[in-house]
Amino acid sequence: MSKQYNYIFNSDSGYYSFFTKRQIEYRVAFYEDFTLASCVSEDVQLGNVYQITIDKISDEAAAFDILVSATIKSILTTFFERVHDALIYICDDDDKKAFQRFSVFDRWYSKSSMTNYITKLNNIIEFDSGSETIKLYTSLMFHKENANINNIEEAFNNISNTLNGEKP
């Protein structure tokens, strides 16, 4: 395994944090997410679904640092030790860089050994929100041994319909 930064888990606030060699702080958190549950009927079992957030806390610009991705990969590997959990990733577009984040996340996954035991699905979702159409770049990851694979995939594929007002 490649080198990585040391990280700690803050049990009070529920996030992992680490500092780069340039003292840039990152936080990685997993929050229970009910998006997929709203996309299927109540009797459909999904297991635990979480959303991951990756935040650069420090204000200074961060240069490319391979150890950042190695550290996040290590945190994700720990997350997927629980084979019945799924993870949804929605790329933030506040700075109009969602597509770049989506592409980096996709490239990172495809080059990782996680492809041997984790399935990753992509879904670019468009929905109307008042006067504008919003585009969300999303990914879903789950362990290949997850007992709810079919239900999770169905829910993920229904997100667009649900956001556009269709009932599951």
N, C-alpha and C positions, 0 to 999 in steps of 0.2 A: 504494500500500500504506500502511496506517496506521502510525503510529509504534509502536515496540516498544522493549524494553530490549535493551541490548547483552548478548550472551551469549558464553561461551567454552566450548570443548570441552576437557575434561581427559582427555587420551589415556591417562594412567596408570590412571585409574579408570573411564574409558569413559562419562562423563556430561557433559551440558551444564549449565551453571549460570549464573544471573543474579540480580541484586539489584534489588528494586523501589526506588522513590523513598523508601520508608519503611525501607529497608535490610533487607527481608525476603528471605531467600535461598530460591530454588527450584532444584531439580535435576530434570533430565529425562534418563532413561536408557532404552536399548533393550537388552533381554536376549533372547538366542536362546531360543525357546519351542518345546517339543516336544509341547504339548497336542494340536494338530491331527494330528500324526504318529501319535499313539496312537489316533486315531479312524478311521483308514483302514488298509487292508492295506499291507504294506511296499513293494509294487511301485507304489504311487500316488505320483506326483511332486507336491510342494507348493511347492518352492522354499524360500527362506529365510523363516521366520516368526519374528517378534519380538514381545515383550510390552513395552509402554511403561509406565514408572512416572513419575509426576509427584509429587514430594515437596516439601512446604514444610518447609524445614529449621529456620527460626527458630520459636521458641515463641510469639511474640506473635501476637495475632489479626490476620488480614489483612482489611482492608476491600476491597470490590469494586474491582478495578483492571483496566480494559479492556486495559492494556498487557501484563498477564500473559498473557491469552489470545492477544493478537497475537504475543507472543514465542513461545509454544508452537506456534502455527500456523506461524510461520516455521521452527521446528525441524522440524516435521512435513513441511513442503514440501521441505526439504532431504532428509529421509529418503526421500520418495517419488520422488526423482530416480532412484533404483534401481527401475525398474518391476517387477522380479521379486520384490521383497520384499513381504511382507504383515505386518500389524500387528494384534495382538489386544490389547484393552483390557479388563481385569477390574476393576470398581469395588470398591475396598476398603470393607468394611463394619464395620471395627473400631469406628467411632464411630456406627454405624447411619445413615450418610448415603450409602449406596451408590446408592439411587434418585436422590437429588439430583445426585450426580456423573454418573450415567448420563444424566439429563435435560439437564444443562448441556452435557455432551459432545455429545449428540445435537443440541441447539439450536445449539451452536457450529458443528458440521459443516454443518447444513442452511442456515445463513446465510453460509457461506464459498464462495469460488470453487472450492474443492476438489471440489465436487460435479460439476464439469465433467470431471474426470479420475480421481477416486477414488470407488470404490464403498464404501459403508459398510452393513454388515449388523448387526442387533441380535439378540441371543438372550438371553432371560431363562431361566436354567437352574435347575431344581430337582432335587436329588438327596438321597437319604437318607444320613446320616452317623451311624451308631449310633442314638442316641436322638432325633435331631432332623433336620428337613428343612432343608437349606441352599438359599438362593436366591442365585444369582450373576447380576449384571447385566453382560453382556459385549457388546462390539462388535468387529467385525472390519473392517479397512480394507485395500483393495488397489487397485493401479493398474488402470485399465480395459484397459490393454495387457498385463497379466500373462498369460503363456501358460498358467498353471495355474488359471484362474478356476473352472472346473467342479469340479476336485479340491478346491480350497480351500473352496468353498461346501459341498460334500458333507461334508468333514471338520468344518466349523463346525456344520453341522446335526446331526452325529452326536455332539457333545460330551455332550449330556444322556444319550443311550443308553450311551455309554462309562462315564460316571460312575456310572450305575446298574447296571454290571456286564455289559452286553452287549458282545460282541466284534464288531469291525468286519467 
